[in-house]
Amino acid sequence: MLLLSVLTVSAVFLNVSPNRPEFFSGESVTLTCEGVHSPDGWTLKRRNYIEIKSCGEDFGQFDGSSCIISDLKEMSSYWCEDRSGQKSDELNIYVSDHVILEMPALPVMAGSNVTLSCRPRYDSYRVRSIDRKRESDRESFSAVHTIYNVQKSDEGIYSCSVIYTDMVMVSGHSRLTVAAPRPDPTSPSPPLSLSMLRVFCHLLVVCLYCISTILMLLICCSRNRNSGEPAISMYDDVTADVTADVTTEHEF
């Protein structure tokens, strides 16, 4: 059996076709290095129980970016790597002779619909259930389980089991990964909600209140400065004129 798990990578990621995490022995799969171009080119590598090999050495056919494996036999880890040491996250493929769980190997977008299907290799096998492993218990579903409007809460490890006579055989344990939807650049901006409009109105009222308060303070300060200057009466003007005349005659 072979379990396939795809993790997020920065420069390159490993794509799988068909897009499912489990395969029957003898089936074929195409693994492709996608993402940022490397000047040295990407090489697909595999690690089994004893050694690390590159595609084309003793398994698969490599055409520069894709590796076609026509006869899956054993559990192995696969990844893309260039000569500078950059590499993708590893992808584990699980191969079974009895039962597989068909589900997406690559992350699915939140809000989409995802179907999980338990597929026995022989008609004599009877499907028991699809199980989701949780932290403290298990959640079981029918042989075909569709998750509508999938969300992050639906992530987890899924498997399925079949019964043959008195034997129970279990598929690989595959992880369902949910990715956030990508924003649509052509979609219009969402309208302001009622709560945002209320906040905007409150801010506008506060700003107007502050402006009016500042204006009132400036007017009051200006009036206080004017009232503090000494007043000049008509008597003072006449006295000043007489004093000036007397001083002039005395000097003469």
C-alpha positions in Angstrom: 0.0 0.0 0.0 1.1 3.6 -0.6 0.0 6.8 1.1 0.4 10.0 -0.7 0.6 13.3 1.1 1.3 16.7 -0.5 2.7 19.6 1.6 3.1 23.2 0.7 6.4 24.3 -0.8 7.9 27.6 -1.7 9.8 27.2 -5.0 8.4 23.9 -6.5 5.8 21.4 -5.7 5.2 17.8 -6.8 2.0 17.2 -8.8 0.4 13.8 -9.1 -1.8 12.4 -11.9 -4.3 10.9 -11.4 -5.0 13.1 -8.4 -5.5 10.5 -5.7 -3.3 9.4 -2.8 -3.6 5.6 -3.1 -3.0 3.1 -5.9 -3.4 -0.6 -6.5 -0.2 -2.5 -7.1 0.7 -2.5 -10.8 -1.1 0.8 -11.6 0.7 3.7 -13.2 1.2 7.3 -11.9 2.8 10.5 -13.4 4.7 12.8 -11.0 5.5 16.3 -12.3 7.7 19.0 -10.8 5.9 22.3 -11.1 6.6 25.8 -9.9 9.6 28.1 -10.2 12.0 27.2 -13.0 15.4 26.1 -11.9 18.4 26.8 -14.1 19.8 23.3 -13.4 16.4 21.6 -14.0 14.5 19.5 -11.5 15.1 15.9 -10.8 12.5 13.6 -9.3 14.0 11.4 -6.6 12.6 8.4 -4.6 13.5 7.0 -1.3 12.4 3.4 -0.4 13.4 1.3 2.5 17.1 1.1 1.7 18.3 3.7 -0.8 17.7 6.9 -2.8 17.4 6.9 -6.5 16.6 9.3 -9.3 13.8 8.8 -11.8 15.2 7.0 -14.8 17.9 5.1 -12.9 16.0 2.0 -11.7 12.4 3.2 -11.8 10.2 5.3 -14.1 10.9 7.3 -17.3 11.9 10.9 -16.8 11.3 13.5 -19.6 12.8 16.6 -17.9 9.9 17.5 -15.7 7.7 14.5 -15.3 8.3 10.9 -14.2 6.0 8.2 -15.4 5.9 5.1 -13.2 4.1 2.3 -15.0 4.2 -0.4 -12.4 3.8 0.7 -8.7 5.1 -1.9 -6.3 6.3 -0.5 -3.0 5.8 2.3 -0.6 8.3 5.2 -1.4 8.8 8.9 -0.8 9.1 11.2 -3.8 10.3 14.8 -4.1 11.8 17.3 -6.7 15.3 18.5 -6.3 17.9 20.5 -8.3 21.7 20.6 -8.1 21.8 23.6 -5.8 19.9 21.6 -3.1 16.4 23.2 -3.5 13.7 20.7 -3.1 10.0 20.2 -2.7 8.3 18.6 0.3 8.2 14.9 0.1 5.2 12.9 -1.2 4.5 9.4 0.1 2.7 6.9 -2.2 0.9 4.0 -0.6 0.1 0.9 -2.7 -2.4 -1.8 -1.8 -3.4 -5.2 -3.1 -6.8 -5.1 -1.5 -8.5 -1.7 -1.0 -7.8 2.0 -1.6 -9.5 5.2 -0.7 -10.1 7.5 -3.7 -9.8 11.1 -2.7 -7.8 14.2 -3.8 -4.1 14.0 -3.1 -3.6 17.7 -3.7 -5.1 20.4 -1.5 -8.7 21.3 -2.3 -10.1 24.8 -2.2 -12.4 25.8 0.7 -16.0 25.9 -0.4 -15.7 23.2 -3.1 -17.3 19.7 -2.9 -15.1 16.7 -2.3 -16.1 13.0 -2.8 -14.3 10.2 -1.0 -14.9 6.7 -2.3 -13.9 3.3 -0.9 -12.8 1.1 -3.7 -12.1 -2.7 -3.1 -10.0 -4.5 -5.7 -12.3 -7.5 -5.9 -16.0 -7.8 -6.0 -16.0 -10.4 -3.2 -14.8 -7.7 -0.8 -17.6 -5.9 1.1 -17.1 -2.3 2.0 -17.5 -1.6 5.6 -17.0 2.1 6.1 -14.9 5.2 5.5 -13.4 6.5 8.7 -12.0 9.8 9.8 -9.5 9.7 12.6 -10.1 12.4 15.2 -8.1 13.3 18.3 -10.1 11.3 20.7 -12.4 9.1 18.5 -13.3 8.0 15.0 -16.1 9.2 12.7 -17.5 6.8 10.2 -19.3 7.3 6.9 -20.8 5.2 4.1 -18.8 3.7 1.2 -19.1 6.9 -0.8 -19.0 10.1 1.2 -19.3 13.7 -0.3 -18.3 16.7 1.7 -20.2 19.7 0.5 -18.7 23.2 0.9 -15.5 21.7 2.4 -13.8 23.8 5.2 -10.7 23.6 7.3 -12.7 21.7 9.9 -13.0 18.8 7.4 -9.3 18.3 7.3 -7.9 15.1 8.8 -6.8 11.5 8.2 -9.2 9.4 6.2 -9.2 5.6 5.5 -11.6 2.9 4.6 -12.0 -0.8 5.3 -13.5 -3.9 3.6 -14.5 -7.3 4.8 -13.7 -10.6 3.2 -15.1 -13.6 5.1 -13.9 -12.9 8.6 -11.0 -10.7 7.7 -11.0 -6.8 7.8 -8.6 -5.1 5.4 -7.9 -1.4 5.7 -6.7 1.1 3.1 -4.0 3.6 3.5 -4.4 6.6 5.9 -4.6 9.6 3.7 -4.7 13.3 4.7 -7.3 15.7 3.3 -5.9 19.2 3.0 -8.1 22.3 2.5 -6.6 25.5 1.1 -8.0 29.0 1.4 -9.7 30.1 -1.8 -7.8 32.6 -4.0 -9.3 36.1 -4.2 -10.8 36.9 -7.6 -9.1 40.2 -8.9 -12.1 40.8 -11.2 -14.7 40.6 -8.5 -16.1 44.0 -7.2 -15.2 45.1 -3.7 -17.8 44.0 -1.2 -20.2 46.7 0.0 -19.8 48.3 3.4 -21.7 46.4 6.0 -24.3 48.2 8.3 -21.9 48.0 11.3 -19.1 49.7 9.3 -21.5 52.5 8.2 -22.5 53.0 11.8 -18.9 53.3 12.9 -18.2 55.8 10.1 -21.2 57.9 11.2 -20.0 57.9 14.8 -16.5 59.0 13.7 -17.9 61.8 11.6 -20.0 63.1 14.5 -16.9 63.0 16.8 -14.8 64.9 14.2 -17.4 67.6 13.8 -17.8 68.0 17.5 -14.0 68.3 17.9 -13.8 70.9 15.2 -16.7 73.0 16.6 -15.1 72.8 20.1 -11.8 74.1 18.8 -13.5 77.0 17.0 -15.4 78.0 20.1 -12.2 78.0 22.2 -10.4 80.2 19.6 -13.2 82.7 19.6 -13.3 82.9 23.4 -9.5 83.4 23.6 -9.7 86.2 21.0 -12.4 88.0 23.0 -10.5 87.7 26.3 -7.4 89.3 24.7 -9.5 92.2 23.4 -11.2 92.9 26.8 -7.9 93.0 28.6 -6.5 96.1 26.8 -6.9 99.5 28.7 -9.7 101.7 27.4 -8.8 105.3 26.3 -11.5 107.9 27.3 -12.2 111.3 25.7 -11.0 113.0 28.9 -7.6 111.5 28.5 -7.4 112.7 24.9 -8.2 116.3 25.9 -5.7 116.3 28.8 -3.0 115.0 26.6 -3.6 117.8 24.0 -3.5 120.6 26.7 -0.3 119.2 28.3 1.3 119.2 24.9 0.4 122.9 24.3 1.7 124.0 27.7 4.9 122.3 27.2 5.4 123.9 23.8 4.7 127.5 25.1 7.1 126.9 28.0 9.9 125.9 25.7 9.3 129.0 23.6 
